Amino acid sequence: MRKILTALLVLLLAAAPLAAQKKAETKLYNKTVAAPSLAAFDKFLKKYPSSVYAPDILARKDTLLNISPYDMAQAAAIAAGLLPEDTEFRAIADRREAVDRIYAVCLGGPEMLIALDVVRIVTFKQEKGGWTQESVYDAPAAPDGDTACRTFVDSTSVLTIRDTRYLRFNYMLSSLDGLAQTYVAAAYAPQTDDFGCVAFEGNSEWTVGDSAPYRLSGRINEVALSGMERPFMRLMLQDVRNNPLLEEIPENFYLTDAAINWWLTENPDALTTARHLKFNILQEESSLVEEYQNAKGKKNSSKYTAAMFDHRGYTVIVVYQKDDKNYVLAWAEPECKNHYRDRLLNSISFDDANTLAMDYYHGNRTFKYRLNLTSKNLRR
């Protein structure tokens, strides 16, 4: 029995310094977390580098150094008071080495006119006296084409990939009539200043009464894609492809729609007062070329072969130029839906090697246009 008591006494005496040390660690830990500061964290880690509390202190130190205390709503509220009134923007907060910044990604507004092919990133830094503007950067974004306005759509979120945080946002570019649209998915990382976007270009299919905010049919602009080795770009590309409101149409139809839209944009007065037209050369993958090749009743001259047909909601005239072997879109107008009420392009023929005659019916009235395929001049 004496041997057992002696052994227990030895163990208690040996554990006494350890217990005292653990108590001191706990006391300093409690004191440190009660009044957190970089100096307090460093003091604890210097004194107890192998403490069981060390991982927690390190995490708290990293939070103090690099984790912003502001969520997205707070960041937006702060930025709203610093940007010109009615600026359309989204914001994200970031902290690096205990310095707080807010990054506002702006599309524009009455007092902040921004080109449609960029997004403006305004950085605000928190100083002792408050928030000050630190920098302004215009990041190249999706090409604006012939669009007239843009606005944010869908939700904005913060995405974290390999410890890098990205502000994920989406916006819509629209033409003046709202028919041609480009949906852009974009992301910006304050930690690295990395920016990228994916553009889906097409035509609006949205109709009045549709519960969805938008609907597009078109294609992803593969030419504008860059940096696909970056994980966040691949993720955004997949998000766009999985978006049920973006219908990806076959490339041959996409090329056709793009060609018709170009022709209509470049020849806005073709049906009324235009005296000169612009043609566009068609890619052979376009469904217009395929339809031309299958069309019946082609008209020939020594320089051209022309075909008229209805396709994709339009009545078009596609011309094959024998000298350069190119196919061009020479004419496009909305397909006639009511032959008794609307004008109808009924037939075409050649007056001479260069001049294409276009015969119309409009009710009981007939009239003719003459289009010189060489000079592209139009006579009514």
C-alpha positions, 0 to 999 in steps of 0.5 A: 500500500505504501508503494502505491501511495508513493507512486501516486505522490511522484505523479502528482508532483511531476504534473504540478508544473504542467498544470500550472503552465496550462492554467497560464496558457488558458488565462492568457488565451482568454485575455487575448480573445477578449481583446483581440489585436495583432499584438496580442495574438503575436504575444501569445504565439511567441510565448506559447508557440506549441500551445493547444490554443495556437491553431485557434489564435492563428485562425483569429489572426488571419481573420483579423488580417484578411477576412472582411467584416462586411457582407455583400449587403453592407458593402453595397450600402457603403458603396451606394453612399460613395458613388454618383447617385443612381449608379447601377453597380454590385459590390464586394468587400475585401480585407488584406493585411488588416486594410478594408476595401470595397470594390464596386463593379459599375455598369453606368448611370446618369452621372457615370457614363461607361462604354458598353464594352467595359465594366468599371471597377471602383475601389474604396479604401477605409482610412482613419477618416473614413472611406476614400476612393483609391482607384478606378479601372475599366475592365474589358468586357463582352463586345457591345456590338449594336446594343444601346443599353445594359442592366444587371440580371439574375442574382449576384453571389460570392464564389470561392475557388482555391481560397480566392473569392470572386464576385459573380454577376450577370448583365444583359446588353440590349439593342434599341428595339430590345430584339438583339440581346447579349447575356454576359456572365462575369466574375471579378476577384479582388484578391488577384484583380482577375476578371473574365466573362462569357457572352451569349449572343442572340435574339430575345424570345421573351413575350408579354406575360412570360414569368421569366425575366428574359429568354434568348436563343443564340450562341456563346461567343466562342471568339470572345472566350479567353483564359479557359485554363482558369477554373472560374471561367470554366465554371461560368461557361458551364453555368451559361450552358445550363441556364434554361433561359438561354437556348443554344441554337445550331450554329447554321441557324445562328449564323443566319440570324446574325447575318439577317440582323446585320443586314437589317441594322445596316439597311434600316430604311430598305423598305421605305426610302433607302437608295443604296444598300449594304450586302454581307458575305455569308459563311458557307456554314449558314443555313441561308447557303444551304437553303439557297442550294436547295431553292427552286426557281433560281434566276440567272444572269452572266454575273449572278445567280439569285434565289428568293425564299422564306427562312427564319421568319424573313423573306430573303434574296441570296445571291451567288457572285460568279466572279468571286464565288461568294454568297451574299445576302442582298435582301431581307424583310419580314415574311408576309403573314397575311397576303391580303393585307401585307406587302408580298415579295412575289417573284424576282427576275433579271432585267440585265446582267446586274439588275435584279427586279423584285415584283410585289403585290400589296392588296390589289396593287402591284409595284416593283423594285430594281436592285443593281447587284454591282453598285447596290443601288435601289430604284423604286 
